[in-house]
Amino acid sequence: MNTRVRLAGAALAATLLAGGAVSAATAQAAPASSESATAADAAVPGKVYVGNYPSKRACVADGRDYAGRYECVPWGDGTYDLYIWV
């Protein structure tokens, strides 16, 4: 998990250094498939979905590995989604 967060950070840094911030700001996101998209899948500016965890303890443990702000969002089935703020 820690490796995935580091790779995402490295990719973001490389994009910003390469001047991709301008093109990323003007690019439009592809529409989500109506068959598989849910309200929870909607992108929130500044948040990146990392994964789903079986417990809050597991979610928080991986969230702490990230150097910035994170959020564990509970689901009705007792699992938690981890989001990091970029």
Residue frames as a rotation matrix with the C-alpha (Angstrom) as fourth column:
MET 1
0.570 0.822 0.000 0.00
0.822 -0.570 0.000 0.00
0.000 0.000 -1.000 0.00
ASN 2
0.437 -0.500 -0.748 2.78
0.178 -0.767 0.617 2.37
-0.882 -0.402 -0.246 0.94
THR 3
-0.625 -0.701 0.345 4.42
0.437 0.052 0.898 1.75
-0.647 0.712 0.274 -2.43
ARG 4
-0.100 0.675 0.731 1.22
0.983 -0.047 0.178 2.61
0.155 0.736 -0.659 -4.29
VAL 5
0.814 0.386 -0.434 0.93
0.493 -0.854 0.165 5.95
-0.307 -0.348 -0.886 -2.46
ARG 6
0.024 -0.893 -0.449 4.57
0.083 -0.446 0.891 6.77
-0.996 -0.059 0.063 -3.18
LEU 7
-0.642 -0.232 0.730 4.13
0.695 0.224 0.683 5.91
-0.322 0.946 0.017 -6.86
ALA 8
0.384 0.849 0.363 1.04
0.912 -0.411 -0.003 8.11
0.147 0.332 -0.932 -7.07
GLY 9
0.712 -0.187 -0.677 2.99
0.215 -0.860 0.463 10.96
-0.669 -0.475 -0.572 -5.47
ALA 10
-0.387 -0.921 0.034 5.90
0.232 -0.062 0.971 10.48
-0.892 0.383 0.238 -7.84
ALA 11
-0.365 0.333 0.870 3.57
0.931 0.139 0.337 10.47
-0.009 0.933 -0.360 -10.85
LEU 12
0.737 0.667 -0.112 1.90
0.673 -0.739 0.030 13.66
-0.063 -0.097 -0.993 -9.64
ALA 13
0.378 -0.689 -0.619 5.26
0.065 -0.647 0.760 15.36
-0.923 -0.328 -0.200 -9.09
ALA 14
-0.599 -0.619 0.508 6.49
0.511 0.192 0.838 14.33
-0.617 0.761 0.201 -12.53
THR 15
0.086 0.728 0.680 3.33
0.986 -0.162 0.049 15.69
0.146 0.666 -0.732 -14.13
LEU 16
0.862 0.248 -0.441 3.68
0.372 -0.901 0.221 19.02
-0.343 -0.355 -0.870 -12.35
LEU 17
0.033 -0.944 -0.329 7.37
0.058 -0.327 0.943 19.31
-0.998 -0.051 0.044 -13.21
ALA 18
-0.626 -0.263 0.734 6.69
0.675 0.289 0.679 18.52
-0.391 0.920 -0.004 -16.86
GLY 19
-0.915 0.299 -0.270 4.19
-0.361 -0.907 0.218 21.34
-0.180 0.297 0.938 -17.11
GLY 20
-0.738 0.652 -0.177 1.23
0.417 0.645 0.640 19.00
0.531 0.398 -0.748 -17.11
ALA 21
-0.622 0.524 -0.582 -0.59
0.542 -0.248 -0.803 21.12
-0.565 -0.815 -0.129 -14.56
VAL 22
-0.607 0.393 -0.691 -1.84
-0.579 -0.814 0.047 23.41
-0.544 0.428 0.722 -17.31
SER 23
-0.636 0.372 -0.676 -3.05
-0.532 0.423 0.733 20.61
0.559 0.826 -0.072 -19.57
ALA 24
-0.767 0.365 -0.528 -4.52
0.568 0.768 -0.294 18.66
0.298 -0.526 -0.797 -16.63
ALA 25
-0.670 0.524 -0.525 -6.50
0.147 -0.600 -0.786 21.71
-0.728 -0.604 0.325 -15.56
THR 26
-0.393 0.515 -0.762 -8.02
-0.840 -0.538 0.069 22.11
-0.374 0.667 0.644 -19.04
ALA 27
-0.872 0.048 -0.488 -8.57
-0.229 0.840 0.491 18.41
0.433 0.540 -0.722 -19.77
GLN 28
0.052 0.949 0.309 -12.03
-0.971 -0.024 0.239 16.97
0.234 -0.313 0.920 -19.32
ALA 29
-0.618 -0.205 0.759 -12.60
-0.517 0.833 -0.196 13.74
-0.592 -0.514 -0.621 -17.47
ALA 30
-0.831 0.337 -0.443 -14.06
-0.198 0.564 0.802 10.82
0.520 0.754 -0.402 -19.37
PRO 31
0.023 0.910 0.413 -17.68
-0.927 -0.136 0.351 10.12
0.375 -0.391 0.840 -18.51
ALA 32
-0.721 -0.231 0.653 -18.23
-0.555 0.757 -0.345 7.25
-0.414 -0.612 -0.674 -16.11
SER 33
-0.787 0.456 -0.416 -20.10
-0.010 0.664 0.747 4.21
0.617 0.592 -0.518 -17.29
SER 34
-0.189 0.804 0.563 -23.66
-0.904 -0.367 0.221 4.35
0.384 -0.467 0.796 -16.06
GLU 35
0.491 0.363 -0.792 -23.57
-0.168 0.931 0.323 0.58
0.855 -0.025 0.519 -15.54
SER 36
0.142 -0.551 -0.822 -20.84
0.776 0.578 -0.254 0.62
0.615 -0.602 0.510 -12.92
ALA 37
-0.698 -0.457 0.551 -20.68
0.098 -0.823 -0.559 4.18
0.709 -0.336 0.619 -11.58
THR 38
0.169 0.720 -0.673 -22.21
0.939 0.091 0.332 5.06
0.300 -0.688 -0.660 -8.23
ALA 39
0.881 0.192 0.432 -22.58
0.080 -0.961 0.264 8.34
0.466 -0.198 -0.862 -6.37
ALA 40
0.778 -0.627 -0.042 -19.51
0.038 -0.019 0.999 7.44
-0.628 -0.779 0.009 -4.32
ASP 41
0.179 -0.733 0.656 -17.45
0.910 0.377 0.173 7.12
-0.374 0.566 0.735 -7.52
ALA 42
0.850 0.172 0.498 -17.84
0.394 -0.834 -0.386 10.80
0.349 0.524 -0.777 -8.35
ALA 43
-0.136 -0.991 -0.021 -14.49
0.845 -0.105 -0.525 12.55
0.518 -0.089 0.851 -8.34
VAL 44
0.885 0.285 -0.367 -14.00
0.448 -0.732 0.513 15.18
-0.123 -0.619 -0.776 -5.66
PRO 45
0.557 -0.722 0.410 -11.35
-0.023 -0.507 -0.862 17.80
0.830 0.471 -0.299 -6.47
GLY 46
0.050 -0.670 0.741 -8.33
-0.883 -0.377 -0.281 17.32
0.467 -0.640 -0.610 -4.24
LYS 47
0.210 0.073 0.975 -9.18
-0.716 0.690 0.103 13.76
-0.665 -0.720 0.197 -3.16
VAL 48
-0.233 -0.321 -0.918 -7.72
-0.837 0.547 0.021 10.56
0.495 0.773 -0.396 -4.59
TYR 49
0.793 0.550 0.261 -9.26
-0.609 0.714 0.346 7.16
0.004 -0.433 0.901 -3.86
VAL 50
-0.312 -0.947 0.073 -6.63
-0.950 0.309 -0.043 4.72
0.018 -0.083 -0.996 -2.58
GLY 51
-0.689 0.075 -0.721 -8.60
-0.125 0.967 0.220 1.60
0.714 0.242 -0.657 -1.67
ASN 52
0.423 0.868 0.259 -11.17
-0.610 0.061 0.790 -0.18
0.670 -0.493 0.555 0.46
TYR 53
-0.701 -0.711 0.046 -10.24
-0.441 0.382 -0.812 -1.66
0.560 -0.590 -0.582 3.87
PRO 54
-0.202 0.650 -0.733 -11.98
0.400 0.738 0.544 -4.24
0.894 -0.183 -0.409 6.03
SER 55
0.356 0.292 -0.888 -11.65
0.935 -0.103 0.341 -2.14
0.008 -0.951 -0.310 9.20
LYS 56
0.963 -0.008 0.269 -11.09
-0.007 -1.000 -0.006 1.44
0.269 0.004 -0.963 10.30
ARG 57
0.625 -0.774 0.097 -7.86
-0.124 0.024 0.992 0.38
-0.771 -0.632 -0.081 11.99
ALA 58
0.036 -0.600 0.799 -6.43
0.815 0.480 0.325 -0.90
-0.579 0.640 0.506 8.67
CYS 59
0.585 0.265 0.767 -7.57
0.716 -0.612 -0.335 2.23
0.381 0.745 -0.548 6.84
VAL 60
0.973 -0.216 0.077 -6.00
-0.225 -0.836 0.501 4.57
-0.044 -0.505 -0.862 9.39
ALA 61
0.409 -0.871 0.271 -2.77
0.241 0.390 0.889 2.53
-0.880 -0.298 0.369 9.41
ASP 62
-0.049 -0.414 0.909 -2.31
0.988 0.115 0.105 3.02
-0.148 0.903 0.403 5.66
GLY 63
0.767 0.385 0.513 -3.49
0.471 -0.881 -0.044 6.62
0.435 0.276 -0.857 5.84
ARG 64
0.855 -0.482 -0.188 -0.74
-0.083 -0.487 0.869 7.42
-0.511 -0.728 -0.457 8.32
ASP 65
0.089 -0.844 0.529 1.84
0.746 0.409 0.526 6.15
-0.660 0.347 0.666 5.80
TYR 66
0.277 0.084 0.957 0.86
0.827 -0.528 -0.193 9.06
0.489 0.845 -0.216 3.57
ALA 67
-0.663 -0.697 -0.272 2.70
0.740 -0.556 -0.379 12.29
0.113 -0.453 0.884 4.38
GLY 68
-0.841 0.369 0.396 -0.35
-0.260 -0.917 0.302 14.50
0.475 0.151 0.867 3.84
ARG 69
-0.438 0.790 0.429 -3.99
-0.800 -0.124 -0.587 14.59
-0.411 -0.600 0.686 4.85
TYR 70
-0.895 0.227 -0.383 -6.10
-0.033 0.825 0.564 11.46
0.444 0.517 -0.731 4.54
GLU 71
-0.315 0.863 0.395 -9.70
-0.939 -0.223 -0.261 10.45
-0.137 -0.454 0.881 5.22
CYS 72
-0.993 0.118 -0.014 -11.31
0.117 0.991 0.062 7.08
0.021 0.060 -0.998 5.98
VAL 73
-0.452 0.889 -0.071 -14.92
-0.880 -0.431 0.200 7.05
0.148 0.153 0.977 4.79
PRO 74
-0.709 0.187 0.680 -17.17
-0.232 0.849 -0.475 4.35
-0.666 -0.495 -0.558 6.29
TRP 75
-0.628 0.575 -0.524 -19.48
-0.484 0.239 0.842 2.15
0.610 0.782 0.128 4.22
GLY 76
0.225 0.857 0.464 -22.63
-0.950 0.088 0.299 0.49
0.215 -0.508 0.834 5.51
ASP 77
0.760 0.056 -0.648 -21.05
-0.108 0.993 -0.040 -2.95
0.641 0.100 0.761 5.29
GLY 78
0.916 -0.393 -0.077 -18.37
0.133 0.119 0.984 -2.11
-0.378 -0.912 0.161 7.88
THR 79
0.142 -0.896 0.421 -15.58
0.987 0.158 0.004 -1.41
-0.070 0.415 0.907 5.41
TYR 80
0.512 -0.080 -0.855 -13.77
0.168 -0.967 0.191 1.91
-0.843 -0.242 -0.481 4.90
ASP 81
0.674 -0.324 0.664 -12.53
0.671 -0.105 -0.734 3.73
0.307 0.940 0.146 1.80
LEU 82
0.106 -0.734 -0.670 -9.22
0.650 -0.459 0.606 5.56
-0.753 -0.500 0.428 2.08
TYR 83
0.767 0.083 0.636 -8.84
0.551 -0.593 -0.587 8.90
0.329 0.801 -0.501 0.32
ILE 84
-0.175 -0.835 -0.522 -5.73
0.874 -0.376 0.308 11.07
-0.454 -0.403 0.795 0.25
TRP 85
0.836 0.417 -0.356 -5.75
0.269 -0.878 -0.396 14.82
-0.477 0.235 -0.847 -0.38
VAL 86
-0.069 -0.862 0.503 -3.51
0.976 0.046 0.211 16.15
-0.205 0.506 0.838 -3.11
